[in-house]
Amino acid sequence: MDTEKKKVGVIFGGLSAENEVSLATGRYIYSLLDSTKYTGVPFYLDKHGGLWQVPDKLVIQNTTSDIEARLEKDGLKTHFEELPQKVDLVFNALLGKYGEDGCVQGVLELLHLPYTGSGMLASALGMDKRMHKRVLAAAGFEVAKDFILEHSDVSFEDLIENCKLKIKNSFGYPCVIKPTREGSSMGVSVVKAPEGVKIALEYAFKYDREVLVEEYLKGLEYTCVVWGNNDPQAMLPTEVVFEGDFFTYEGKYMPGRTQTITPARLNNSVLEEIQKISTEIYKLIGCRGYGRVDGFVVPKDPVSLEAVHNLTLEEADVYVTEPHTGTIMVPSSFVFQQASQFEIKLDDKFTGKKISAPLSPRMLVTQIIEMAEEAHRNKKGLL
């Protein structure tokens, strides 16, 4: 009976530059809820921070603008404090600012309402590139050299000249300029000469008051999903093959722009090191439920990109670019690629014995919900 099912509120949309991919993620997660266990309740967070309970006909809209045009007519305006009366748990499908950075996690903590994924501190650390790079470097992980720029009393022209001087004295060109607290490569530029600094800074400062300038890593890009609470496990890393100088927003979400290969075409010793590092970082910043770690495999000596595939751990360095406490979940996502190669033990309904089975998208969503229930049931204070 429906009354025995747990009500799972799926929240998507949001205030960040990633609201469109959050919509796609929330829509897919909502469709993957196991109907024998859960009743899904969709919620849309609009671009002004207003929360709406929405019917299925709005969930399947193509864009956030399509949804927002129909909210007043078809949605039900909801206050956050009403959520505990409407749902038993929140599946957080928000990405980026205000959804993946500890903000919505704090609201849900105040409401004593369980939610999927990591808590406030891990989420805030995962989102802030300046802070997590300092934490990772202090713990001995390889990270790119960088420096921070902020809007200050100096003129913007002086800031540009200071930036050029620091780049020259630190790591040279090409380099990467990006906002410290934004996702999906929004505001990111690869700068190949001093002439490109001004435009790159203007672009990055549109998204944050603080900008990270770092050395450009040339190598094979990877992403590795980790899941679990007290005993997390890393899945097989994915190799990201993209056109251009970096993995752009369009490359991440436009069909055909990028190839993801799971497992990454790397020496086994390097694959195992990525899994080890990813699990250690997941534990270090206090992740719960699921997350991922991104980075690069960089040759110690210059070689062609094709040659990186055959390098051993003694011939390459594994760099970490950033940990994530949330991730896009759509049918083509590398998350489900990695999950499909991860086997879990299930009860065979016919024999009663344990059998191994690949982790399907629906099973992964169910596991994430169950891990959230476990984490919040056993927590002392904040998650």
Steps between C-alpha positions, in 0.01 A plus 500: 500500500613856426461596866780256583739647247750764599443838343812626325509866403723562196620862491644640176548828314655764722683831488831389352635505147446123505121513537434346157712193573340483845161482325624214281644324806188543712276382217702180455533427871124546541442244223741254665330489841399142580120518501476195727684690773454870441248762402677783323405862568668747260602849613640780288723772648452807284762758399404723793520229766127425515400137550213346304340157507444416134290245308649248260410714198747764621773250581519401133535858372812560289649801678480683830345798318220272375432392858517849648253633245242252631573497875227745603236303311608140555737503799430516872710760685658327797701618799805298598361453849206311347725230356500272809121472467527414131797261476710260707828574322636742240698383198712807429539536122610865524843578356737790553442804719235475773443130429836326506687738731341439841218756476202272441664239723492752786132571443417129505707451816291768673188313394642166627419357158731231356655575161726322254870570468746680722445746780574871529876495556589244232269672253647844568856366469422315178359817341773743606804443279728720708420323825500140381826548311663626820362203696609248235849650465547496878404131501765421238292467184629637170319818394577763237690812609274801535434843646181687594376838376221703662328824413674758718579868532733489201361573156408216269782603266748469787350163590559380143863610506554338841352178364730501197802554723401216735441262209843584359670442835298189598433259215471686170264431210275327424312537827142464623286781640172409671260605778568328830139396566329393182453169322460349153796702370296821512727807498808293408759609243831360382732798440789449260654849501491822709254653255232255611513579872258796496213316327552189715488702823188685391332169421599334830399800714148477358454189714689579820682777686801269525695349210748213491794517259685171464750316287366305204527124542562309178415134522212255510191623685316257728198498727442239769172439683517402866203380702429390855488637852751360748661255256498678162605327180630646175359389167713455189615846381375648174728657238366825357593569137406848381579747225678826575706611797266394782176318581247778429135530604395421142736204493348362818136526403464529120468160330800388298741760636683269739589133532502331840682168524453271803732370627757759400765366263778503757752262650343302786739653752379849402133398508544358848681814615212718376253283691716514814544878481131558430393292799750674729378845391136394543579403859719806561232758430226290662282399204194282546289301257671572171731745325785511256860615462635656179861536392773438246764236440805708405819344356820571695675544164327651193335236283208491257153464649470154346811391687345595836281191477801273545685688774554333835458671835875563507475690170198720574356719773134487601373854554169590665307798365195485724267279702123524442225413747235502225502406134280502192295184461352457153479179291833565326683601818834341584357436849280228355783378275711442809211352698427247223847353554458482876334186635302471822356202686124446478259239631377267226120496539484142372785331688543735795876503437723802445579577138717764335339755271612818326390822668220629276392868506185418700700291746756779542228755580351258753841443658557878527166541679576212737845642577339836578258333740789321670718813524225715653379224730847460651620862506571697814422863431560612142577251223 
